[in-house]
Each structure stands twice: as structure tokens, then as C-alpha cells.
Amino acid sequence: MTLDKRPRWRIKLGALQRYFLWNTPWNNNGFIRVSEFPKSGGSWLCEMISMLSGYAFPRNRFVPMGNAVLHSHYKWNRWVKRPIVLIRDGRDVMVSAYHHFLINRYADNDPLVDKWRKTLLFNDYQDVQANLAGFIQGFHKHYRVGGQGMTWSGHVSSYLDRQNVCVVKYEDLLSNTRAELHAILSFLNLAVPDKKKIDDVIALNSFHHKSGRKPGQEDKASFLRKGIAGDWKNYFNEESYRIFDELYGDLLIHLGYEKNRNWF
């Protein structure tokens, strides 16, 4: 990722514009709205939808007039027409978020890491396994979106069991990307390109093409750290299992990621 050299006021103004566009019925027919809890693969999905639909994807930028893909971390609200929500196993979300908020110092991420290191004090931030339980608790308590507290369960649950919401799982998008994109475009009543076009878009946005690494090859300094599902197994211990289960175990089972609480 490249350094964002825009003035701070312009960055904040852009964020305010995107907040307004997401949380009002403005241009419902011209926007494709994609929401995710952080580190669930939303940017990847938005890039592919943009290329297949012809809609612009102004990632973290001012949204232009006309058709556009809007990406957010906001919960469901009644103004949003036919949103897409991308869901990921919350255990992988926590591991990926730990790296993003406490380790990854790429381009513009330094201020975010500094902020969260002041909030969550650990002796050795590289020791993810030892700190993960504390991070899960602290992130649950302190993470905010648009000035309001936001948790993994709160975000995901707000979209479940609602009409005209397209629920996509990150794991399904990884394992059967073409079929998931086909279903999303059909949900949006957009033309579905031929197989070659879809496969070309998938290839251009693959982890290997974007990062230069195979999925599973880790770069802790990169926004695209590892690109796999199930990485939580490398970091969770009994304490982080207990904390996660207390906060999110019911939702994890409800989403089908585990059949019962004997997953550790």
C-alpha cells in the first residue's frame, strides 16, 4: 500500500461523506454497499465487484458522482437497500486484527498501531499467542466505528435473518470464488459476465498476484498478511479460547463454524 499524502482534513471529510452516503437512502440505486467487520476480506471483495460491474471503487476516497461500490464497517440500518455483508470466522478475524492493529507498520498504518499500543499495553507485541486473550477483550471493549462501539457479534448479528441482505462467507469466497461472485451479481440484478471475464478478475485480485506470495506465506509487515482461513489454530490457547467463547461462542456456532463448544 502506498502512503496517503492527502491533508488530514481531506481524509476526515472523505470519511464523513462515506458515512453520510452509507447511512442515508441517498442514491440507493447507484451504490453497491458492502459491509464487513474489519479484517474479513471486504476490500478484496469490493475490488472484484467493481471490476465485474463497472462501478467505481473509491477505497477510502471521496465517492464520485455516478455508480460506485461503497465499503464500510457499519452495521445494518433501514436506509440501506440490498446490502452485501461479508462474514469471516471470528477467530481468524481476531488474529488478523491483532496483526493489523498492533504489528503491521505499512505505509499509513503507523498511527493506528501507535494508538492501539497505547490502549492495549503488552510487554512483547510480537508474542501474539500470549497476548491474544487480552486483545480479544480489549478490542471488544474499545473498538469503535463512526464514534460508536462495535463488536464482531454486534456487526454480524445486525445483518442476519433480514430480507434483501446478501450474506457471503469469506471462506466460501476463498474456496469457490466464481460461484460466490455469480451469486452476488445475480442478487444485485446485474449482468453476469462470461466465465473467462470472471476468472480474469479473480486472477487479478488473487493473493498471489497482489502480494507476490502464495497463500499461507506470511508477511507481518503487509496489509495482505497471509490470505488463508483457519490461521487461528496457530495462535489460540486455552485462555484465548475461553475469552472468545464467552463473548462470541454462541454466534460462532450459529454461523456454522463449529457444531459445539469442543473446538479447542
Legacy VTK file of the C-alpha trace (Angstrom):
# vtk DataFile Version 3.0
C-alpha trace
ASCII
DATASET POLYDATA
POINTS 264 float
0.000 0.000 0.000
1.226 3.483 -0.832
1.468 6.413 1.538
-1.623 8.631 1.633
-0.276 12.173 1.260
-3.637 13.963 1.478
-4.103 16.616 4.198
-5.689 15.259 7.378
-8.791 17.432 6.939
-9.397 15.993 3.480
-9.145 12.426 4.760
-11.660 13.185 7.518
-14.000 14.951 5.084
-13.945 11.908 2.826
-14.782 9.649 5.767
-17.683 11.938 6.688
-19.007 11.800 3.126
-18.883 7.996 3.097
-20.636 7.887 6.474
-23.440 10.050 5.103
-23.776 8.049 1.901
-23.942 4.755 3.776
-26.394 5.819 6.462
-28.958 7.589 4.294
-31.089 6.396 1.362
-29.103 8.680 -0.970
-28.559 7.083 -4.396
-29.697 3.629 -3.297
-29.953 2.531 -6.910
-26.459 3.767 -7.820
-24.462 2.281 -4.955
-23.450 -1.265 -4.176
-22.972 -1.348 -0.410
-20.577 -3.915 1.050
-20.059 -4.124 4.805
-17.695 -6.236 6.874
-16.258 -6.316 10.349
-12.596 -5.325 9.927
-10.203 -7.923 8.525
-12.903 -10.038 6.892
-11.784 -9.539 3.279
-14.011 -6.615 2.315
-11.505 -4.724 0.156
-10.793 -7.882 -1.856
-14.497 -8.462 -2.475
-15.146 -4.823 -3.384
-12.320 -4.791 -5.938
-13.764 -7.825 -7.707
-17.328 -6.496 -7.657
-16.079 -3.188 -9.053
-14.269 -4.843 -11.967
-17.213 -7.095 -12.815
-19.928 -4.441 -12.512
-18.109 -1.427 -13.950
-18.886 0.532 -10.771
-16.083 2.669 -9.337
-14.482 1.602 -6.061
-13.126 4.747 -4.348
-11.397 2.928 -1.474
-11.024 5.391 1.412
-11.514 8.265 -1.029
-14.227 10.750 -1.972
-17.078 8.962 -3.701
-17.645 10.321 -7.238
-20.986 11.038 -8.833
-22.475 8.012 -10.532
-22.333 4.315 -9.762
-19.927 3.225 -7.033
-19.118 0.385 -4.657
-19.289 1.620 -1.050
-17.242 -0.300 1.512
-17.870 0.097 5.226
-17.725 -1.441 8.686
-21.195 -0.174 9.612
-23.996 -2.304 10.976
-27.268 -2.853 9.130
-29.690 0.053 9.052
-33.085 0.502 7.480
-31.866 3.011 4.896
-29.583 0.596 3.105
-31.154 -1.196 0.151
-29.908 -4.711 -0.651
-26.548 -4.629 1.161
-23.883 -7.301 0.958
-22.303 -8.385 4.235
-19.060 -10.354 4.241
-18.636 -12.624 7.258
-15.473 -14.399 8.400
-14.772 -16.875 11.205
-14.428 -14.575 14.216
-11.357 -16.418 15.455
-9.497 -15.622 12.238
-10.810 -12.061 12.455
-9.254 -11.634 15.907
-5.872 -12.992 14.819
-5.824 -10.849 11.673
-7.000 -7.783 13.617
-4.257 -8.287 16.215
-1.623 -8.131 13.489
-3.279 -5.144 11.799
-3.815 -3.033 14.916
-0.697 -3.942 16.895
2.029 -5.088 14.473
1.551 -4.129 10.782
3.518 -0.910 10.197
2.960 -0.486 6.456
2.550 2.951 4.850
-0.263 4.776 6.680
-0.817 2.190 9.400
1.760 3.572 11.866
-0.657 5.995 13.614
-3.207 3.197 14.062
-0.620 0.864 15.592
0.644 3.631 17.902
-2.910 4.381 19.038
-3.752 0.783 19.852
-0.421 0.148 21.575
-1.290 2.982 23.945
-4.692 1.391 24.561
-3.539 -2.216 24.944
-0.247 -2.494 26.834
1.685 -5.721 26.269
5.330 -6.486 27.031
6.085 -8.039 23.641
3.643 -7.267 20.838
5.207 -9.934 18.642
4.048 -12.642 21.061
0.573 -12.955 19.571
-0.364 -16.172 21.344
0.426 -14.808 24.822
-1.434 -11.545 24.202
-4.400 -12.748 22.180
-6.822 -13.231 25.091
-6.149 -9.677 26.295
-6.504 -8.343 22.775
-9.879 -10.062 22.262
-11.172 -8.492 25.485
-9.701 -5.076 24.745
-10.822 -4.974 21.127
-14.338 -5.981 22.179
-14.381 -3.084 24.639
-12.597 -0.312 22.758
-13.143 -0.732 19.000
-15.381 1.970 17.545
-16.855 2.824 14.147
-18.299 6.267 13.488
-17.859 7.119 17.160
-19.897 4.137 18.349
-18.735 0.912 19.940
-18.604 -2.028 17.543
-18.028 -5.726 18.173
-17.747 -8.700 15.838
-21.002 -10.180 17.139
-22.813 -6.843 17.054
-21.866 -6.175 13.456
-22.578 -9.662 12.108
-25.814 -10.199 14.038
-27.284 -6.937 12.760
-27.422 -8.388 9.227
-28.692 -11.879 9.991
-32.269 -13.022 9.361
-33.180 -9.928 7.342
-34.790 -9.740 3.942
-32.852 -8.481 0.931
-29.422 -8.936 2.512
-26.760 -10.938 0.704
-24.669 -12.835 3.279
-21.292 -14.018 1.973
-18.759 -16.057 3.930
-15.077 -15.301 3.413
-14.285 -18.998 3.489
-16.752 -19.699 0.659
-15.302 -16.796 -1.312
-11.850 -18.347 -0.944
-12.875 -21.870 -1.902
-15.407 -21.146 -4.667
-14.804 -17.576 -5.762
-16.504 -17.746 -9.150
-19.770 -19.191 -7.807
-19.923 -16.638 -4.989
-19.361 -13.710 -7.374
-22.004 -15.092 -9.728
-24.492 -15.246 -6.830
-23.649 -11.699 -5.707
-24.151 -10.197 -9.163
-27.441 -12.080 -9.527
-28.563 -10.744 -6.142
-27.794 -7.221 -7.361
-29.695 -7.831 -10.615
-26.537 -7.067 -12.580
-25.388 -8.802 -15.740
-23.122 -11.761 -15.055
-20.046 -11.762 -17.334
-18.845 -14.911 -19.032
-16.616 -17.404 -17.232
-13.378 -16.033 -18.732
-14.115 -12.497 -17.562
-14.865 -13.671 -14.037
-11.768 -15.859 -13.950
-9.591 -12.981 -15.204
-10.903 -10.722 -12.429
-10.317 -13.448 -9.836
-6.737 -13.897 -11.066
-6.002 -10.153 -10.981
-7.215 -9.972 -7.379
-5.699 -13.210 -6.138
-3.488 -13.178 -3.054
-0.548 -14.350 -5.166
-0.987 -11.611 -7.777
-1.472 -8.853 -5.198
1.238 -9.886 -2.742
3.716 -11.904 -4.781
3.393 -14.715 -2.243
1.468 -17.966 -2.112
-1.484 -18.106 0.319
-0.113 -19.083 3.716
3.262 -17.415 3.179
3.206 -14.732 5.856
4.494 -11.160 5.724
3.751 -9.460 9.040
4.535 -6.047 7.542
1.897 -6.356 4.807
-1.808 -5.489 4.722
-2.136 -8.811 2.859
-0.548 -10.829 5.637
-1.392 -14.477 4.923
-4.568 -14.896 2.839
-5.895 -18.133 4.328
-8.703 -19.470 6.504
-8.064 -21.290 9.773
-4.952 -19.370 10.863
-6.475 -19.024 14.351
-5.311 -22.579 15.072
-1.724 -21.303 15.100
-2.394 -18.713 17.809
-5.291 -19.638 20.104
-4.545 -21.160 23.512
-6.873 -22.179 26.335
-7.185 -18.654 27.701
-7.989 -17.008 24.350
-10.419 -19.856 23.645
-12.198 -19.205 26.952
-12.477 -15.455 26.365
-13.626 -15.813 22.761
-16.165 -18.455 23.737
-17.625 -16.245 26.476
-18.028 -13.317 24.098
-18.806 -14.965 20.776
-19.239 -18.722 21.153
-22.996 -18.742 20.533
-22.639 -16.746 17.311
-19.747 -18.909 16.106
-21.958 -21.998 16.411
-24.993 -20.228 14.935
-22.954 -19.316 11.853
-21.925 -22.934 11.406
-18.207 -22.527 12.065
-18.426 -25.104 14.856
-21.031 -27.700 15.844
-20.391 -27.331 19.584
-18.003 -25.798 22.094
-15.425 -28.591 21.905
-13.445 -26.997 19.089
-10.265 -26.350 21.086
LINES 1 265
264 0 1 2 3 4 5 6 7 8 9 10 11 12 13 14 15 16 17 18 19 20 21 22 23 24 25 26 27 28 29 30 31 32 33 34 35 36 37 38 39 40 41 42 43 44 45 46 47 48 49 50 51 52 53 54 55 56 57 58 59 60 61 62 63 64 65 66 67 68 69 70 71 72 73 74 75 76 77 78 79 80 81 82 83 84 85 86 87 88 89 90 91 92 93 94 95 96 97 98 99 100 101 102 103 104 105 106 107 108 109 110 111 112 113 114 115 116 117 118 119 120 121 122 123 124 125 126 127 128 129 130 131 132 133 134 135 136 137 138 139 140 141 142 143 144 145 146 147 148 149 150 151 152 153 154 155 156 157 158 159 160 161 162 163 164 165 166 167 168 169 170 171 172 173 174 175 176 177 178 179 180 181 182 183 184 185 186 187 188 189 190 191 192 193 194 195 196 197 198 199 200 201 202 203 204 205 206 207 208 209 210 211 212 213 214 215 216 217 218 219 220 221 222 223 224 225 226 227 228 229 230 231 232 233 234 235 236 237 238 239 240 241 242 243 244 245 246 247 248 249 250 251 252 253 254 255 256 257 258 259 260 261 262 263
